[in-house]
Amino acid sequence: MSKEKLQKKLLHYIGEAIAHFHLIQEGDRVLVCLSGGKDSWGMVWALNELSKKSKISFKLRVLTLDQGQPGWDDRALKERLEAMKIDYEVLTRDTFSIVKEKIPENKTYCSLCSRLRRGIIYRYARTHGFNKIALGHHRDDLITTLLMSIFYNGSIKSMPPKLLNDAKDLIVIRPLCYVQEADLKEFATAMEFPIIPCSLCGSQANLQRQSIKSLINQMSQNNPKIPSNMLHAISNIAPSQLMDKTYFDFRGLEQFQILSNGLEAHEDRDDEEL
């Protein structure tokens, strides 16, 4: 796909997400998190373009967190952001050493790493007066998280496109929720974004998330619609067809039952339900 078509596709799906979930509104101050990876680079580019064309006025600042990982080099990242005329800051906080100290080599770094990173980002947003934080999770992240939650946590949940934090002072948004990872990868190559690889989570093999992604990819070989169907399922919940008593009154269902002395009047309807 040409770079122009990829740009158009990315802007289309991010624009849809913003419209469907009211992700960005008049006067918002949005802190856009740029890890240096392909996903967040695509988000930064698209939000910057939309900010120039949008009928509503909102402010963006890009925040990149230097976590002290070995080999970190953000010179090309800074040059690119300056060429794009984007307001940004690179914040240095050595969480790498903390994660390596606290987590054994054979255990997953992701949980502690993301918790430390989230705390730093939230603190920065509050200190600098931002009301929203944009993260670069895409469609494939959402559906992978759904299956991970089912398989490993026994719950049905994913990454929402819009989330109010526990303190209720910040809203996290995911503008890439409709965007496929494959498109972001192709777009990053076409745009020649300066990618900074992760030497923590990205360096670990046999992670649960990678296993789930492989499962979805294998199933998609036979049915390419599986990823889009999974995304649709997240927004198409049928509480009466599940088992959560909190969201459906199974105990009181009898009060809605229509009793009948005969079967003929209901046969057609029952056939349709089956």
Wavefront OBJ file of the C-alpha trace (Angstrom):
o trace
v 0.000 0.000 0.000
v 1.318 3.471 -0.831
v 2.303 5.880 1.907
v -0.561 8.203 0.933
v -3.144 5.402 1.220
v -1.726 4.345 4.568
v -1.939 7.922 5.828
v -5.536 8.201 4.678
v -6.464 4.859 6.255
v -4.830 5.737 9.571
v -6.516 9.128 9.757
v -9.868 7.555 8.859
v -9.828 4.950 11.627
v -8.459 7.302 14.267
v -11.034 9.911 13.257
v -13.771 7.300 13.629
v -12.543 6.325 17.086
v -12.430 9.959 18.210
v -15.971 10.539 16.920
v -17.497 7.288 18.242
v -16.106 7.581 21.763
v -15.694 11.388 22.044
v -12.008 10.893 22.788
v -10.969 14.504 22.219
v -13.126 17.547 22.893
v -12.858 21.321 22.750
v -10.124 22.683 24.999
v -8.556 19.329 25.829
v -4.883 19.192 26.748
v -3.672 15.795 25.579
v -0.409 14.217 26.686
v 0.600 11.836 23.894
v 2.884 9.009 25.033
v 5.604 8.143 22.535
v 7.594 5.060 23.497
v 9.616 5.163 20.307
v 7.847 2.113 18.875
v 5.901 1.840 15.605
v 2.459 2.094 17.253
v 3.018 5.277 19.226
v 4.813 6.884 16.272
v 1.733 6.316 14.104
v -0.483 7.803 16.825
v 1.745 10.880 17.227
v 1.775 11.539 13.482
v -1.991 11.138 13.105
v -2.978 13.236 16.136
v -0.617 15.982 15.020
v -2.216 15.985 11.562
v -5.740 15.979 12.990
v -4.912 18.863 15.346
v -4.130 21.005 12.295
v -7.384 20.141 10.496
v -9.877 19.730 13.323
v -12.754 22.154 13.859
v -12.224 21.884 17.600
v -9.235 23.348 19.389
v -7.044 21.068 21.504
v -3.416 21.033 22.587
v -0.913 18.197 22.260
v 2.399 17.483 23.918
v 4.460 14.380 23.261
v 6.093 12.720 26.255
v 8.825 10.134 25.813
v 10.067 8.325 28.902
v 13.737 7.357 28.958
v 13.667 4.464 31.436
v 17.422 4.037 31.554
v 17.573 0.955 29.375
v 21.013 0.085 27.922
v 21.640 1.425 24.441
v 18.941 4.106 24.643
v 19.519 6.706 21.945
v 16.817 9.311 21.391
v 18.732 11.703 19.126
v 16.885 10.665 15.966
v 13.576 10.756 17.840
v 14.167 14.342 18.944
v 15.255 15.394 15.463
v 12.105 13.936 13.937
v 9.774 15.577 16.464
v 11.475 18.924 15.942
v 11.125 18.526 12.164
v 7.400 17.838 12.710
v 7.219 20.992 14.873
v 5.675 19.087 17.759
v 5.853 20.184 21.386
v 7.658 17.391 23.263
v 9.732 16.426 26.261
v 11.979 13.446 26.965
v 11.818 12.601 30.650
v 14.587 10.472 32.193
v 13.614 8.113 35.005
v 15.641 4.937 35.640
v 12.893 2.351 36.085
v 14.969 -0.208 34.155
v 17.228 -0.857 37.129
v 14.265 -1.196 39.493
v 12.536 -3.757 37.263
v 15.716 -5.790 36.760
v 16.361 -5.760 40.520
v 12.838 -6.721 41.597
v 11.842 -9.238 38.903
v 13.691 -12.562 38.397
v 14.986 -13.266 34.895
v 12.390 -15.987 34.221
v 9.430 -13.808 35.245
v 7.544 -11.247 33.149
v 8.756 -7.651 33.463
v 5.596 -6.102 31.978
v 3.461 -5.669 35.094
v 5.972 -3.786 37.256
v 7.406 -1.877 34.287
v 3.982 -0.602 33.187
v 2.982 0.266 36.767
v 6.095 2.381 37.292
v 5.708 4.012 33.880
v 2.028 4.767 34.513
v 2.809 6.462 37.830
v 5.415 8.715 36.208
v 3.117 9.629 33.306
v 0.159 10.388 35.586
v 2.318 12.574 37.808
v 3.663 14.461 34.812
v 0.152 15.007 33.397
v -1.117 16.412 36.694
v 1.908 18.653 37.206
v 1.653 20.138 33.707
v -2.127 20.537 33.542
v -3.096 17.806 31.059
v -6.563 16.305 31.367
v -6.111 13.399 28.919
v -3.386 10.862 28.195
v -3.189 9.163 24.784
v -1.744 5.641 24.630
v -0.797 3.701 21.496
v -2.722 0.455 22.000
v -4.209 -0.779 18.719
v -6.932 -3.230 17.650
v -4.716 -6.292 18.062
v -3.760 -5.232 21.598
v -7.450 -5.004 22.520
v -8.421 -8.446 21.231
v -5.271 -10.092 22.629
v -6.024 -8.602 26.044
v -9.578 -9.937 25.825
v -8.393 -13.529 25.365
v -5.658 -13.142 27.993
v -8.269 -11.964 30.470
v -10.513 -14.945 29.706
v -7.743 -17.559 29.722
v -5.616 -16.342 32.622
v -7.840 -14.140 34.828
v -11.290 -15.671 34.437
v -12.925 -12.382 33.456
v -14.202 -10.738 30.297
v -12.446 -7.404 29.886
v -10.102 -5.631 27.532
v -8.615 -2.162 26.987
v -11.388 0.445 26.674
v -10.975 3.292 24.176
v -11.653 5.773 26.986
v -11.016 5.273 30.699
v -11.358 7.475 33.777
v -8.540 6.737 36.216
v -9.193 5.722 39.827
v -8.516 9.243 41.117
v -11.032 10.561 38.539
v -8.773 13.421 37.490
v -7.366 11.990 34.245
v -8.871 10.272 31.209
v -6.840 7.726 29.257
v -7.683 7.481 25.548
v -6.674 4.937 22.907
v -7.109 6.566 19.486
v -5.688 3.486 17.693
v -8.428 1.132 18.926
v -9.696 0.522 15.349
v -6.241 0.357 13.724
v -4.569 -2.934 12.766
v -1.015 -3.593 13.919
v -0.006 -4.671 10.402
v -0.981 -1.246 9.034
v 1.028 0.506 11.751
v 4.063 -1.613 10.959
v 3.800 -0.859 7.247
v 3.187 2.825 7.962
v 6.240 3.104 10.237
v 8.404 1.610 7.497
v 6.960 3.915 4.842
v 7.458 6.990 7.041
v 10.925 5.866 8.176
v 10.188 6.587 11.818
v 13.251 6.254 14.105
v 12.239 3.194 16.140
v 13.709 2.636 19.611
v 13.424 -1.068 20.577
v 12.453 -2.089 24.104
v 15.102 -4.116 25.932
v 12.767 -5.110 28.780
v 9.427 -6.686 27.779
v 10.462 -6.758 24.135
v 13.493 -8.877 24.977
v 11.582 -11.689 26.713
v 10.542 -14.828 24.873
v 7.518 -17.088 25.486
v 5.355 -14.377 27.009
v 1.651 -15.140 27.466
v 0.742 -12.227 25.218
v 2.897 -13.566 22.400
v 1.263 -16.982 22.715
v -2.208 -15.462 22.452
v -1.182 -13.341 19.462
v 0.136 -16.451 17.743
v -3.141 -18.255 18.433
v -5.183 -15.442 16.904
v -2.879 -15.285 13.886
v -3.180 -19.037 13.334
v -6.969 -18.920 13.479
v -7.006 -15.937 11.131
v -5.273 -17.989 8.463
v -8.519 -19.915 7.987
v -10.880 -17.032 8.724
v -9.449 -13.512 8.216
v -12.548 -11.986 9.839
v -11.716 -13.391 13.280
v -9.792 -10.311 14.571
v -12.491 -7.861 13.425
v -15.218 -10.129 14.834
v -13.419 -10.214 18.178
v -13.205 -6.423 18.218
v -16.918 -6.214 17.390
v -17.679 -8.647 20.232
v -16.207 -6.227 22.772
v -18.876 -3.672 21.817
v -21.697 -6.177 21.324
v -22.318 -7.620 24.783
v -25.389 -9.801 25.437
v -25.698 -10.061 29.260
v -28.631 -12.504 29.077
v -26.400 -14.958 27.206
v -23.639 -14.926 29.831
v -23.567 -15.792 33.546
v -22.914 -12.530 35.378
v -25.705 -11.996 37.949
v -24.602 -8.385 38.369
v -25.702 -7.437 34.857
v -28.665 -9.751 34.369
v -31.439 -10.701 36.795
v -31.580 -14.470 36.488
v -33.315 -14.781 39.865
v -36.262 -12.627 38.799
v -36.665 -13.965 35.259
v -39.888 -15.809 36.085
v -41.785 -12.537 36.495
v -41.421 -11.938 32.760
v -42.470 -15.446 31.775
v -45.742 -15.749 29.845
v -47.503 -18.955 30.840
v -49.645 -20.751 28.256
v -51.892 -23.816 28.156
v -50.880 -24.669 24.594
v -47.719 -24.900 22.531
v -48.870 -24.036 19.018
v -48.836 -20.261 19.487
v -45.186 -20.326 20.502
v -43.728 -22.947 18.194
v -42.717 -20.517 15.434
v -41.057 -18.122 17.859
v -39.168 -20.917 19.625
v -37.850 -22.178 16.304
v -36.489 -18.705 15.530
v -34.731 -18.471 18.913
v -33.010 -21.798 18.376
l 1 2 3 4 5 6 7 8 9 10 11 12 13 14 15 16 17 18 19 20 21 22 23 24 25 26 27 28 29 30 31 32 33 34 35 36 37 38 39 40 41 42 43 44 45 46 47 48 49 50 51 52 53 54 55 56 57 58 59 60 61 62 63 64 65 66 67 68 69 70 71 72 73 74 75 76 77 78 79 80 81 82 83 84 85 86 87 88 89 90 91 92 93 94 95 96 97 98 99 100 101 102 103 104 105 106 107 108 109 110 111 112 113 114 115 116 117 118 119 120 121 122 123 124 125 126 127 128 129 130 131 132 133 134 135 136 137 138 139 140 141 142 143 144 145 146 147 148 149 150 151 152 153 154 155 156 157 158 159 160 161 162 163 164 165 166 167 168 169 170 171 172 173 174 175 176 177 178 179 180 181 182 183 184 185 186 187 188 189 190 191 192 193 194 195 196 197 198 199 200 201 202 203 204 205 206 207 208 209 210 211 212 213 214 215 216 217 218 219 220 221 222 223 224 225 226 227 228 229 230 231 232 233 234 235 236 237 238 239 240 241 242 243 244 245 246 247 248 249 250 251 252 253 254 255 256 257 258 259 260 261 262 263 264 265 266 267 268 269 270 271 272 273 274
